[in-house]
Amino acid sequence: MKLFYSFLFNLLAFAMFNVTKQADYGLFLIYALAKEAGQKPLSLAKISEKYHLPYRFLQKIARKLLQAKIIISEPGKNGGFKLARKPSQINVSQIVAVLDDSLPVKCLMGNCPAAQKCPSRSLWNKILANLNKSMEKITIDQII
């Protein structure tokens, strides 16, 4: 029975976290640059085509990652993007922070008028803080 409640809690917690497509695709972009390119620049067009991701959306994401100095661009015929640092020096939290600011928690009740006074809100904020600490420990070299 204890295992069931643990599973149920994890399922509910997962359902309440809302990761945006921007963060998801951003992590995928970083993954692709780390895995596919190494030290060679890789074009967004190639990433878009190979992984079936929307090109214009990748451009928007790349712009933010460039500003945050997570990736760099190399112009020219054989140019493209590459990581600004080694994959071991970039963590998941850094990418999510640039693209999402934070992982929002959505209420299971939808638009709840009591959200500001909700007793479980502080619990979810603590869970999010722990999640962020966990994401800080996961570097890109661990997922390629």
Buried (B, 14 or more C-beta within 10 A) or exposed (E): EEEEEEEEEEEEEEEBBEEEEBBBBBBBBBBBBBEBBEEEBBBBEEBBEEBEBEEEBBEBBBEBBBEBEBBEBEEEEEEBBBBBEEBEEBBBBBBBBBBBEEBEBEBEEEEEEEEEEEEEBEEBEEBBEEBBEEBEEEBBEEEE
